[in-house]
Amino acid sequence: MRSELRWAVVAGITVAVIFAAIIGAALAFQMNPPSNIETIDPKTLHLSGEFTEANLGTAVDPGGQVVSRVIATQFAFQPRCIVVPRDAPVTLRFATPDVIHGILVTGTNVNTMIVPGFVSQVHTTFTRTGDLLMPCHEFCGMGHSQMWATVRVVEPQDFKPDAQGRVSCAQS
Ligand SMILES: [Cu+2]
């Protein structure tokens, strides 16, 4: 009975410490769970709206913000390569028509899951130029290990949007 009580106190303290760490991190470092909830119909995302083929890849919106849109699908990313400028705020937006995928960009803290029915959005700034590997990090089926893309970070002066504000790996 004594030892049961003692262990209950130990468990209680452990929970309290973990809870305090979560609250502390949220208040001190603004480390919060993702709060951007945007839904999208996975059955029609390629037919209309933001994630149609012509809209995929990198574009500079009228406000000057660089936005890159990528579809993650079994077992490839569309497009397979995106261009972004160094030292500029970039918004990455992902959606999937099939199953859960995920991405990380090697050497950066960019990391998100891509869940059917939702748009995953990441704001970041890339600080080094080069071709960064962006693999799928959520097992999505037999071709999972073949599923990756490239994030091409270029010098700001080499980032040249065309008349429509679009930039692709083919032109850089
Ligand atoms: Cu995948």
Backbone and ligand atoms as CSV (ligand in chain L), in Angstrom:
chain,resi,resn,atom,element,x,y,z
A,1,MET,N,N,0.831,-1.202,0.000
A,1,MET,CA,C,0.000,0.000,0.000
A,1,MET,C,C,0.867,1.254,0.000
A,2,ARG,N,N,1.841,1.268,0.891
A,2,ARG,CA,C,2.780,2.386,0.968
A,2,ARG,C,C,3.468,2.630,-0.370
A,3,SER,N,N,4.009,1.492,-0.943
A,3,SER,CA,C,4.790,1.648,-2.181
A,3,SER,C,C,3.874,2.021,-3.347
A,4,GLU,N,N,2.641,1.528,-3.319
A,4,GLU,CA,C,1.692,1.934,-4.366
A,4,GLU,C,C,1.497,3.440,-4.358
A,5,LEU,N,N,1.320,3.948,-3.164
A,5,LEU,CA,C,1.107,5.388,-3.004
A,5,LEU,C,C,2.328,6.166,-3.485
A,6,ARG,N,N,3.498,5.599,-3.109
A,6,ARG,CA,C,4.742,6.267,-3.486
A,6,ARG,C,C,4.865,6.347,-5.013
A,7,TRP,N,N,4.557,5.203,-5.685
A,7,TRP,CA,C,4.663,5.190,-7.149
A,7,TRP,C,C,3.624,6.097,-7.795
A,8,ALA,N,N,2.456,6.183,-7.168
A,8,ALA,CA,C,1.441,7.097,-7.696
A,8,ALA,C,C,1.931,8.536,-7.639
A,9,VAL,N,N,2.642,8.866,-6.545
A,9,VAL,CA,C,3.197,10.221,-6.421
A,9,VAL,C,C,4.272,10.455,-7.477
A,10,VAL,N,N,5.148,9.444,-7.700
A,10,VAL,CA,C,6.201,9.567,-8.724
A,10,VAL,C,C,5.576,9.804,-10.097
A,11,ALA,N,N,4.517,8.995,-10.432
A,11,ALA,CA,C,3.858,9.150,-11.727
A,11,ALA,C,C,3.217,10.531,-11.834
A,12,GLY,N,N,2.605,10.956,-10.738
A,12,GLY,CA,C,1.954,12.274,-10.733
A,12,GLY,C,C,2.955,13.394,-10.969
A,13,ILE,N,N,4.109,13.306,-10.313
A,13,ILE,CA,C,5.145,14.331,-10.489
A,13,ILE,C,C,5.659,14.327,-11.928
A,14,THR,N,N,5.857,13.114,-12.486
A,14,THR,CA,C,6.337,13.008,-13.869
A,14,THR,C,C,5.370,13.706,-14.825
A,15,VAL,N,N,4.088,13.440,-14.667
A,15,VAL,CA,C,3.078,14.068,-15.525
A,15,VAL,C,C,3.127,15.586,-15.357
A,16,ALA,N,N,3.256,16.025,-14.110
A,16,ALA,CA,C,3.279,17.474,-13.849
A,16,ALA,C,C,4.488,18.131,-14.505
A,17,VAL,N,N,5.656,17.444,-14.450
A,17,VAL,CA,C,6.869,18.007,-15.050
A,17,VAL,C,C,6.716,18.108,-16.568
A,18,ILE,N,N,6.191,17.042,-17.202
A,18,ILE,CA,C,6.018,17.050,-18.659
A,18,ILE,C,C,5.020,18.143,-19.059
A,19,PHE,N,N,3.941,18.244,-18.310
A,19,PHE,CA,C,2.925,19.254,-18.589
A,19,PHE,C,C,3.517,20.663,-18.470
A,20,ALA,N,N,4.315,20.868,-17.430
A,20,ALA,CA,C,4.953,22.175,-17.230
A,20,ALA,C,C,5.920,22.472,-18.373
A,21,ALA,N,N,6.636,21.439,-18.868
A,21,ALA,CA,C,7.576,21.642,-19.974
A,21,ALA,C,C,6.838,22.063,-21.237
A,22,ILE,N,N,5.684,21.451,-21.495
A,22,ILE,CA,C,4.900,21.802,-22.694
A,22,ILE,C,C,4.389,23.241,-22.594
A,23,ILE,N,N,3.823,23.574,-21.425
A,23,ILE,CA,C,3.317,24.944,-21.221
A,23,ILE,C,C,4.473,25.941,-21.301
A,24,GLY,N,N,5.611,25.592,-20.654
A,24,GLY,CA,C,6.774,26.476,-20.657
A,24,GLY,C,C,7.293,26.714,-22.063
A,25,ALA,N,N,7.396,25.636,-22.873
A,25,ALA,CA,C,7.888,25.773,-24.249
A,25,ALA,C,C,6.934,26.627,-25.071
A,26,ALA,N,N,5.639,26.467,-24.834
A,26,ALA,CA,C,4.649,27.246,-25.584
A,26,ALA,C,C,4.777,28.728,-25.258
A,27,LEU,N,N,4.946,29.042,-23.975
A,27,LEU,CA,C,5.002,30.446,-23.566
A,27,LEU,C,C,6.359,31.076,-23.870
A,28,ALA,N,N,7.443,30.325,-23.608
A,28,ALA,CA,C,8.778,30.906,-23.736
A,28,ALA,C,C,9.281,30.892,-25.168
A,29,PHE,N,N,9.037,29.812,-25.923
A,29,PHE,CA,C,9.621,29.682,-27.267
A,29,PHE,C,C,8.579,29.684,-28.374
A,30,GLN,N,N,7.321,29.933,-28.038
A,30,GLN,CA,C,6.242,29.877,-29.034
A,30,GLN,C,C,6.237,28.552,-29.798
A,31,MET,N,N,6.560,27.467,-29.089
A,31,MET,CA,C,6.517,26.147,-29.729
A,31,MET,C,C,5.137,25.548,-29.517
A,32,ASN,N,N,4.300,25.687,-30.532
A,32,ASN,CA,C,2.918,25.223,-30.411
A,32,ASN,C,C,2.626,24.162,-31.456
A,33,PRO,N,N,1.614,23.356,-31.217
A,33,PRO,CA,C,1.209,22.420,-32.263
A,33,PRO,C,C,0.714,23.197,-33.482
A,34,PRO,N,N,0.779,22.595,-34.684
A,34,PRO,CA,C,0.347,23.307,-35.877
A,34,PRO,C,C,-1.089,23.806,-35.722
A,35,SER,N,N,-1.326,25.066,-36.116
A,35,SER,CA,C,-2.657,25.622,-35.915
A,35,SER,C,C,-3.339,25.999,-37.220
A,36,ASN,N,N,-2.589,25.863,-38.348
A,36,ASN,CA,C,-3.162,26.245,-39.640
A,36,ASN,C,C,-4.018,25.102,-40.164
A,37,ILE,N,N,-5.315,25.191,-40.000
A,37,ILE,CA,C,-6.191,24.123,-40.484
A,37,ILE,C,C,-6.926,24.603,-41.720
A,38,GLU,N,N,-6.548,24.025,-42.865
A,38,GLU,CA,C,-7.181,24.363,-44.134
A,38,GLU,C,C,-7.593,23.058,-44.769
A,39,THR,N,N,-8.825,22.944,-45.152
A,39,THR,CA,C,-9.268,21.681,-45.743
A,39,THR,C,C,-9.328,21.805,-47.268
A,40,ILE,N,N,-9.209,20.653,-47.938
A,40,ILE,CA,C,-9.273,20.603,-49.396
A,40,ILE,C,C,-9.811,19.228,-49.772
A,41,ASP,N,N,-10.616,19.170,-50.813
A,41,ASP,CA,C,-11.206,17.885,-51.211
A,41,ASP,C,C,-10.177,17.079,-51.999
A,42,PRO,N,N,-9.703,15.946,-51.455
A,42,PRO,CA,C,-8.657,15.188,-52.148
A,42,PRO,C,C,-9.115,14.629,-53.497
A,43,LYS,N,N,-10.411,14.465,-53.690
A,43,LYS,CA,C,-10.906,13.877,-54.943
A,43,LYS,C,C,-10.853,14.866,-56.103
A,44,THR,N,N,-10.889,16.166,-55.808
A,44,THR,CA,C,-10.966,17.148,-56.894
A,44,THR,C,C,-9.822,18.154,-56.872
A,45,LEU,N,N,-8.812,17.942,-56.023
A,45,LEU,CA,C,-7.799,18.991,-55.879
A,45,LEU,C,C,-7.008,19.242,-57.152
A,46,HIS,N,N,-6.924,18.196,-58.040
A,46,HIS,CA,C,-6.180,18.387,-59.287
A,46,HIS,C,C,-7.062,18.977,-60.393
A,47,LEU,N,N,-8.370,19.078,-60.152
A,47,LEU,CA,C,-9.295,19.503,-61.204
A,47,LEU,C,C,-9.573,21.002,-61.174
A,48,SER,N,N,-9.610,21.569,-59.977
A,48,SER,CA,C,-9.881,22.993,-59.901
A,48,SER,C,C,-9.198,23.577,-58.684
A,49,GLY,N,N,-9.006,24.881,-58.713
A,49,GLY,CA,C,-8.438,25.572,-57.564
A,49,GLY,C,C,-6.937,25.605,-57.577
A,50,GLU,N,N,-6.401,25.727,-56.398
A,50,GLU,CA,C,-4.999,26.041,-56.204
A,50,GLU,C,C,-4.025,24.973,-56.698
A,51,PHE,N,N,-4.408,23.696,-56.609
A,51,PHE,CA,C,-3.451,22.621,-56.881
A,51,PHE,C,C,-3.623,21.984,-58.260
A,52,THR,N,N,-4.175,22.735,-59.224
A,52,THR,CA,C,-4.196,22.227,-60.593
A,52,THR,C,C,-2.777,22.260,-61.141
A,53,GLU,N,N,-2.537,21.483,-62.222
A,53,GLU,CA,C,-1.177,21.301,-62.722
A,53,GLU,C,C,-0.479,22.628,-63.026
A,54,ALA,N,N,-1.211,23.566,-63.637
A,54,ALA,CA,C,-0.592,24.833,-64.039
A,54,ALA,C,C,-0.164,25.671,-62.836
A,55,ASN,N,N,-0.739,25.379,-61.682
A,55,ASN,CA,C,-0.443,26.172,-60.490
A,55,ASN,C,C,0.687,25.591,-59.646
A,56,LEU,N,N,1.148,24.382,-60.016
A,56,LEU,CA,C,2.137,23.723,-59.163
A,56,LEU,C,C,3.521,24.331,-59.374
A,57,GLY,N,N,4.363,24.184,-58.377
A,57,GLY,CA,C,5.703,24.756,-58.443
A,57,GLY,C,C,5.729,26.130,-57.803
A,58,THR,N,N,6.795,26.865,-58.088
A,58,THR,CA,C,7.020,28.140,-57.416
A,58,THR,C,C,6.429,29.297,-58.207
A,59,ALA,N,N,5.780,30.207,-57.481
A,59,ALA,CA,C,5.256,31.428,-58.084
A,59,ALA,C,C,5.436,32.570,-57.090
A,60,VAL,N,N,5.595,33.765,-57.623
A,60,VAL,CA,C,5.648,34.959,-56.781
A,60,VAL,C,C,4.271,35.598,-56.865
A,61,ASP,N,N,3.584,35.701,-55.722
A,61,ASP,CA,C,2.230,36.260,-55.774
A,61,ASP,C,C,2.292,37.787,-55.908
A,62,PRO,N,N,1.154,38.423,-56.223
A,62,PRO,CA,C,1.184,39.872,-56.475
A,62,PRO,C,C,1.778,40.680,-55.321
A,63,GLY,N,N,1.699,40.176,-54.106
A,63,GLY,CA,C,2.280,40.880,-52.966
A,63,GLY,C,C,3.777,40.670,-52.825
A,64,GLY,N,N,4.373,39.848,-53.729
A,64,GLY,CA,C,5.804,39.613,-53.687
A,64,GLY,C,C,6.199,38.384,-52.877
A,65,GLN,N,N,5.224,37.705,-52.294
A,65,GLN,CA,C,5.527,36.518,-51.495
A,65,GLN,C,C,5.803,35.314,-52.403
A,66,VAL,N,N,6.889,34.601,-52.107
A,66,VAL,CA,C,7.221,33.400,-52.874
A,66,VAL,C,C,6.449,32.223,-52.297
A,67,VAL,N,N,5.640,31.587,-53.140
A,67,VAL,CA,C,4.824,30.451,-52.696
A,67,VAL,C,C,5.103,29.270,-53.611
A,68,SER,N,N,5.370,28.113,-53.007
A,68,SER,CA,C,5.599,26.913,-53.802
A,68,SER,C,C,4.542,25.883,-53.460
A,69,ARG,N,N,3.878,25.369,-54.498
A,69,ARG,CA,C,2.800,24.393,-54.286
A,69,ARG,C,C,3.223,23.039,-54.844
A,70,VAL,N,N,3.041,22.006,-54.029
A,70,VAL,CA,C,3.496,20.674,-54.415
A,70,VAL,C,C,2.412,19.669,-54.047
A,71,ILE,N,N,2.167,18.723,-54.965
A,71,ILE,CA,C,1.280,17.604,-54.649
A,71,ILE,C,C,2.144,16.393,-54.331
A,72,ALA,N,N,1.817,15.725,-53.243
A,72,ALA,CA,C,2.489,14.481,-52.875
A,72,ALA,C,C,1.534,13.346,-53.211
A,73,THR,N,N,2.000,12.427,-54.055
A,73,THR,CA,C,1.126,11.342,-54.472
A,73,THR,C,C,1.941,10.058,-54.554
A,74,GLN,N,N,1.292,8.909,-54.453
A,74,GLN,CA,C,2.005,7.634,-54.552
A,74,GLN,C,C,2.548,7.478,-55.977
A,75,PHE,N,N,3.822,7.502,-56.261
A,75,PHE,CA,C,4.939,7.638,-55.335
A,75,PHE,C,C,5.884,8.700,-55.879
A,76,ALA,N,N,5.374,9.899,-55.967
A,76,ALA,CA,C,6.184,10.993,-56.512
A,76,ALA,C,C,5.654,12.311,-56.002
A,77,PHE,N,N,6.505,13.323,-56.138
A,77,PHE,CA,C,6.048,14.685,-55.907
A,77,PHE,C,C,5.839,15.340,-57.265
A,78,GLN,N,N,4.843,16.205,-57.320
A,78,GLN,CA,C,4.591,16.945,-58.544
A,78,GLN,C,C,4.591,18.430,-58.205
A,79,PRO,N,N,5.540,19.231,-58.674
A,79,PRO,CA,C,6.692,18.843,-59.496
A,79,PRO,C,C,7.780,18.160,-58.659
A,80,ARG,N,N,8.763,17.578,-59.371
A,80,ARG,CA,C,9.842,16.862,-58.688
A,80,ARG,C,C,10.918,17.798,-58.187
A,81,CYS,N,N,10.880,19.033,-58.639
A,81,CYS,CA,C,11.906,20.004,-58.252
A,81,CYS,C,C,11.252,21.377,-58.138
A,82,ILE,N,N,11.556,22.083,-57.053
A,82,ILE,CA,C,11.067,23.459,-56.931
A,82,ILE,C,C,12.252,24.392,-56.705
A,83,VAL,N,N,12.115,25.618,-57.201
A,83,VAL,CA,C,13.165,26.630,-57.051
A,83,VAL,C,C,12.720,27.643,-56.018
A,84,VAL,N,N,13.624,28.006,-55.114
A,84,VAL,CA,C,13.335,29.075,-54.150
A,84,VAL,C,C,14.577,29.962,-54.030
A,85,PRO,N,N,14.370,31.238,-53.702
A,85,PRO,CA,C,15.522,32.127,-53.527
A,85,PRO,C,C,16.104,32.003,-52.116
A,86,ARG,N,N,17.413,32.236,-52.006
A,86,ARG,CA,C,18.060,32.243,-50.693
A,86,ARG,C,C,17.669,33.516,-49.935
A,87,ASP,N,N,17.610,33.407,-48.611
A,87,ASP,CA,C,17.396,34.556,-47.716
A,87,ASP,C,C,16.118,35.349,-47.998
A,88,ALA,N,N,15.076,34.646,-48.426
A,88,ALA,CA,C,13.778,35.305,-48.613
A,88,ALA,C,C,12.704,34.433,-47.971
A,89,PRO,N,N,11.678,35.051,-47.377
A,89,PRO,CA,C,10.608,34.244,-46.807
A,89,PRO,C,C,9.884,33.454,-47.893
A,90,VAL,N,N,9.731,32.156,-47.667
A,90,VAL,CA,C,9.108,31.273,-48.649
A,90,VAL,C,C,7.962,30.534,-47.965
A,91,THR,N,N,6.861,30.390,-48.669
A,91,THR,CA,C,5.748,29.594,-48.160
A,91,THR,C,C,5.641,28.323,-48.991
A,92,LEU,N,N,5.678,27.183,-48.323
A,92,LEU,CA,C,5.514,25.898,-49.009
A,92,LEU,C,C,4.124,25.371,-48.692
A,93,ARG,N,N,3.404,24.963,-49.734
A,93,ARG,CA,C,2.048,24.427,-49.531
A,93,ARG,C,C,1.931,23.063,-50.200
A,94,PHE,N,N,1.436,22.092,-49.436
A,94,PHE,CA,C,1.361,20.709,-49.905
A,94,PHE,C,C,-0.050,20.169,-49.771
A,95,ALA,N,N,-0.417,19.275,-50.694
A,95,ALA,CA,C,-1.678,18.546,-50.571
A,95,ALA,C,C,-1.489,17.181,-51.205
A,96,THR,N,N,-2.353,16.247,-50.855
A,96,THR,CA,C,-2.277,14.905,-51.417
A,96,THR,C,C,-3.659,14.399,-51.809
A,97,PRO,N,N,-3.733,13.690,-52.947
A,97,PRO,CA,C,-5.014,13.099,-53.340
A,97,PRO,C,C,-5.203,11.667,-52.838
A,98,ASP,N,N,-4.171,11.065,-52.224
A,98,ASP,CA,C,-4.331,9.648,-51.892
A,98,ASP,C,C,-4.157,9.326,-50.400
A,99,VAL,N,N,-2.917,9.109,-49.954
A,99,VAL,CA,C,-2.716,8.658,-48.573
A,99,VAL,C,C,-1.846,9.662,-47.817
A,100,ILE,N,N,-1.560,9.356,-46.557
A,100,ILE,CA,C,-0.707,10.245,-45.761
A,100,ILE,C,C,0.733,10.162,-46.246
A,101,HIS,N,N,1.304,11.322,-46.544
A,101,HIS,CA,C,2.725,11.427,-46.843
A,101,HIS,C,C,3.328,12.413,-45.838
A,102,GLY,N,N,4.623,12.670,-45.985
A,102,GLY,CA,C,5.256,13.669,-45.139
A,102,GLY,C,C,6.517,14.118,-45.830
A,103,ILE,N,N,7.007,15.293,-45.483
A,103,ILE,CA,C,8.264,15.745,-46.093
A,103,ILE,C,C,9.173,16.350,-45.040
A,104,LEU,N,N,10.458,16.269,-45.338
A,104,LEU,CA,C,11.430,17.090,-44.641
A,104,LEU,C,C,12.373,17.602,-45.697
A,105,VAL,N,N,13.016,18.715,-45.428
A,105,VAL,CA,C,14.035,19.231,-46.341
A,105,VAL,C,C,15.371,19.108,-45.628
A,106,THR,N,N,16.259,18.319,-46.220
A,106,THR,CA,C,17.531,17.982,-45.584
A,106,THR,C,C,18.319,19.236,-45.204
A,107,GLY,N,N,18.815,19.250,-43.985
A,107,GLY,CA,C,19.658,20.350,-43.538
A,107,GLY,C,C,18.887,21.571,-43.074
A,108,THR,N,N,17.554,21.473,-43.022
A,108,THR,CA,C,16.730,22.580,-42.536
A,108,THR,C,C,15.768,22.028,-41.482
A,109,ASN,N,N,14.978,22.907,-40.866
A,109,ASN,CA,C,13.989,22.400,-39.913
A,109,ASN,C,C,12.602,22.274,-40.543
A,110,VAL,N,N,12.542,22.294,-41.880
A,110,VAL,CA,C,11.261,22.111,-42.575
A,110,VAL,C,C,10.843,20.653,-42.462
A,111,ASN,N,N,9.666,20.424,-41.918
A,111,ASN,CA,C,9.209,19.061,-41.659
A,111,ASN,C,C,7.708,19.107,-41.422
A,112,THR,N,N,6.942,18.407,-42.247
A,112,THR,CA,C,5.497,18.392,-42.017
A,112,THR,C,C,4.894,17.104,-42.560
A,113,MET,N,N,3.770,16.740,-42.022
A,113,MET,CA,C,3.008,15.639,-42.594
A,113,MET,C,C,2.058,16.209,-43.642
A,114,ILE,N,N,1.669,15.378,-44.596
A,114,ILE,CA,C,0.724,15.785,-45.634
A,114,ILE,C,C,-0.443,14.800,-45.568
A,115,VAL,N,N,-1.582,15.285,-45.128
A,115,VAL,CA,C,-2.712,14.420,-44.802
A,115,VAL,C,C,-3.846,14.684,-45.789
A,116,PRO,N,N,-4.434,13.610,-46.366
A,116,PRO,CA,C,-5.538,13.814,-47.301
A,116,PRO,C,C,-6.644,14.650,-46.661
A,117,GLY,N,N,-7.133,15.632,-47.414
A,117,GLY,CA,C,-8.206,16.477,-46.896
A,117,GLY,C,C,-7.731,17.791,-46.318
A,118,PHE,N,N,-6.400,17.928,-46.158
A,118,PHE,CA,C,-5.864,19.148,-45.556
A,118,PHE,C,C,-4.733,19.725,-46.409
A,119,VAL,N,N,-4.530,21.027,-46.312
A,119,VAL,CA,C,-3.364,21.677,-46.910
A,119,VAL,C,C,-2.327,21.836,-45.809
A,120,SER,N,N,-1.107,21.363,-46.076
A,120,SER,CA,C,-0.012,21.555,-45.125
A,120,SER,C,C,0.794,22.759,-45.561
A,121,GLN,N,N,1.003,23.681,-44.656
A,121,GLN,CA,C,1.718,24.910,-45.013
A,121,GLN,C,C,2.903,25.120,-44.083
A,122,VAL,N,N,4.041,25.496,-44.683
A,122,VAL,CA,C,5.251,25.779,-43.909
A,122,VAL,C,C,5.814,27.120,-44.368
A,123,HIS,N,N,6.123,27.979,-43.416
A,123,HIS,CA,C,6.835,29.224,-43.732
A,123,HIS,C,C,8.288,29.036,-43.337
A,124,THR,N,N,9.198,29.393,-44.238
A,124,THR,CA,C,10.603,29.237,-43.903
A,124,THR,C,C,11.462,30.198,-44.720
A,125,THR,N,N,12.729,30.259,-44.367
A,125,THR,CA,C,13.715,31.008,-45.149
A,125,THR,C,C,14.927,30.103,-45.298
A,126,PHE,N,N,15.327,29.848,-46.548
A,126,PHE,CA,C,16.494,29.009,-46.783
A,126,PHE,C,C,17.738,29.886,-46.780
A,127,THR,N,N,18.766,29.444,-46.069
A,127,THR,CA,C,19.927,30.312,-45.874
A,127,THR,C,C,21.147,29.892,-46.691
A,128,ARG,N,N,21.086,28.712,-47.315
A,128,ARG,CA,C,22.214,28.270,-48.126
A,128,ARG,C,C,21.740,27.837,-49.503
A,129,THR,N,N,22.525,28.137,-50.521
A,129,THR,CA,C,22.142,27.720,-51.866
A,129,THR,C,C,22.529,26.261,-52.085
A,130,GLY,N,N,21.892,25.655,-53.083
A,130,GLY,CA,C,22.210,24.277,-53.427
A,130,GLY,C,C,20.948,23.471,-53.628
A,131,ASP,N,N,21.130,22.224,-54.077
A,131,ASP,CA,C,20.013,21.311,-54.263
A,131,ASP,C,C,19.801,20.515,-52.976
A,132,LEU,N,N,18.686,20.749,-52.313
A,132,LEU,CA,C,18.400,20.052,-51.063
A,132,LEU,C,C,17.422,18.912,-51.337
A,133,LEU,N,N,17.713,17.769,-50.737
A,133,LEU,CA,C,16.848,16.601,-50.917
A,133,LEU,C,C,15.592,16.745,-50.052
A,134,MET,N,N,14.428,16.475,-50.655
A,134,MET,CA,C,13.173,16.517,-49.914
A,134,MET,C,C,12.477,15.155,-50.061
A,135,PRO,N,N,12.798,14.213,-49.187
A,135,PRO,CA,C,12.178,12.891,-49.292
A,135,PRO,C,C,10.821,12.839,-48.598
A,136,CYS,N,N,10.024,11.866,-49.013
A,136,CYS,CA,C,8.801,11.535,-48.269
A,136,CYS,C,C,9.235,10.791,-47.017
A,137,HIS,N,N,8.770,11.217,-45.851
A,137,HIS,CA,C,9.218,10.562,-44.617
A,137,HIS,C,C,8.090,9.836,-43.893
A,138,GLU,N,N,7.000,9.593,-44.624
A,138,GLU,CA,C,5.887,8.874,-44.003
A,138,GLU,C,C,5.624,7.674,-44.900
A,139,PHE,N,N,5.785,6.460,-44.369
A,139,PHE,CA,C,5.641,5.288,-45.226
A,139,PHE,C,C,4.272,5.296,-45.899
A,140,CYS,N,N,4.294,5.299,-47.266
A,140,CYS,CA,C,3.038,5.488,-47.989
A,140,CYS,C,C,2.747,4.345,-48.936
A,141,GLY,N,N,3.550,3.286,-48.923
A,141,GLY,CA,C,3.296,2.145,-49.784
A,141,GLY,C,C,4.592,1.589,-50.338
A,142,MET,N,N,4.464,0.673,-51.306
A,142,MET,CA,C,5.630,-0.047,-51.810
A,142,MET,C,C,6.661,0.859,-52.482
A,143,GLY,N,N,6.236,1.979,-53.053
A,143,GLY,CA,C,7.179,2.862,-53.743
A,143,GLY,C,C,7.698,3.995,-52.887
A,144,HIS,N,N,7.445,3.904,-51.583
A,144,HIS,CA,C,7.800,5.002,-50.676
A,144,HIS,C,C,9.269,5.418,-50.794
A,145,SER,N,N,10.152,4.423,-50.907
A,145,SER,CA,C,11.587,4.732,-50.899
A,145,SER,C,C,12.024,5.431,-52.183
A,146,GLN,N,N,11.170,5.397,-53.219
A,146,GLN,CA,C,11.502,6.085,-54.477
A,146,GLN,C,C,10.927,7.499,-54.511
A,147,MET,N,N,10.328,7.932,-53.401
A,147,MET,CA,C,9.561,9.172,-53.426
A,147,MET,C,C,10.368,10.317,-52.823
A,148,TRP,N,N,10.897,11.158,-53.698
A,148,TRP,CA,C,11.591,12.344,-53.186
A,148,TRP,C,C,11.524,13.457,-54.221
A,149,ALA,N,N,11.851,14.652,-53.782
A,149,ALA,CA,C,11.915,15.810,-54.667
A,149,ALA,C,C,13.155,16.616,-54.295
A,150,THR,N,N,13.396,17.669,-55.064
A,150,THR,CA,C,14.557,18.525,-54.841
A,150,THR,C,C,14.095,19.956,-54.597
A,151,VAL,N,N,14.655,20.592,-53.572
A,151,VAL,CA,C,14.439,22.024,-53.359
A,151,VAL,C,C,15.718,22.730,-53.805
A,152,ARG,N,N,15.615,23.477,-54.908
A,152,ARG,CA,C,16.797,24.167,-55.446
A,152,ARG,C,C,16.828,25.592,-54.922
A,153,VAL,N,N,17.767,25.849,-53.996
A,153,VAL,CA,C,17.901,27.191,-53.430
A,153,VAL,C,C,18.932,27.948,-54.260
A,154,VAL,N,N,18.510,29.069,-54.854
A,154,VAL,CA,C,19.404,29.828,-55.737
A,154,VAL,C,C,19.667,31.210,-55.143
A,155,GLU,N,N,20.730,31.850,-55.617
A,155,GLU,CA,C,21.022,33.226,-55.194
A,155,GLU,C,C,19.852,34.130,-55.604
A,156,PRO,N,N,19.558,35.143,-54.789
A,156,PRO,CA,C,18.424,36.025,-55.113
A,156,PRO,C,C,18.486,36.578,-56.539
A,157,GLN,N,N,19.693,36.911,-57.029
A,157,GLN,CA,C,19.767,37.487,-58.381
A,157,GLN,C,C,19.535,36.440,-59.466
A,158,ASP,N,N,19.645,35.151,-59.112
A,158,ASP,CA,C,19.380,34.093,-60.095
A,158,ASP,C,C,17.925,33.616,-60.061
A,159,PHE,N,N,17.152,34.207,-59.164
A,159,PHE,CA,C,15.731,33.841,-59.047
A,159,PHE,C,C,14.938,34.780,-59.944
A,160,LYS,N,N,14.580,34.298,-61.136
A,160,LYS,CA,C,13.982,35.177,-62.142
A,160,LYS,C,C,12.595,34.691,-62.547
A,161,PRO,N,N,11.550,35.244,-61.903
A,161,PRO,CA,C,10.190,34.858,-62.286
A,161,PRO,C,C,9.886,35.276,-63.722
A,162,ASP,N,N,9.080,34.459,-64.418
A,162,ASP,CA,C,8.683,34.838,-65.775
A,162,ASP,C,C,7.514,35.832,-65.721
A,163,ALA,N,N,6.914,36.113,-66.862
A,163,ALA,CA,C,5.863,37.137,-66.925
A,163,ALA,C,C,4.674,36.785,-66.028
A,164,GLN,N,N,4.460,35.486,-65.799
A,164,GLN,CA,C,3.354,35.065,-64.933
A,164,GLN,C,C,3.781,34.948,-63.457
A,165,GLY,N,N,5.022,35.314,-63.198
A,165,GLY,CA,C,5.515,35.234,-61.833
A,165,GLY,C,C,5.967,33.835,-61.437
A,166,ARG,N,N,6.179,32.964,-62.438
A,166,ARG,CA,C,6.497,31.572,-62.133
A,166,ARG,C,C,7.990,31.286,-62.344
A,167,VAL,N,N,8.510,30.361,-61.538
A,167,VAL,CA,C,9.895,29.950,-61.660
A,167,VAL,C,C,9.939,28.433,-61.582
A,168,SER,N,N,10.635,27.789,-62.543
A,168,SER,CA,C,10.729,26.333,-62.487
A,168,SER,C,C,12.177,25.891,-62.553
A,169,CYS,N,N,12.437,24.644,-62.173
A,169,CYS,CA,C,13.811,24.129,-62.197
A,169,CYS,C,C,14.351,24.062,-63.609
A,170,ALA,N,N,13.462,23.911,-64.613
A,170,ALA,CA,C,13.912,23.800,-65.987
A,170,ALA,C,C,14.651,25.049,-66.445
A,171,GLN,N,N,14.284,26.216,-65.898
A,171,GLN,CA,C,14.898,27.458,-66.371
A,171,GLN,C,C,16.062,27.906,-65.499
A,172,SER,N,N,16.378,27.168,-64.435
A,172,SER,CA,C,17.474,27.632,-63.578
A,172,SER,C,C,18.655,26.669,-63.614
L,1,CU,CU,CU,4.901,9.284,-49.758
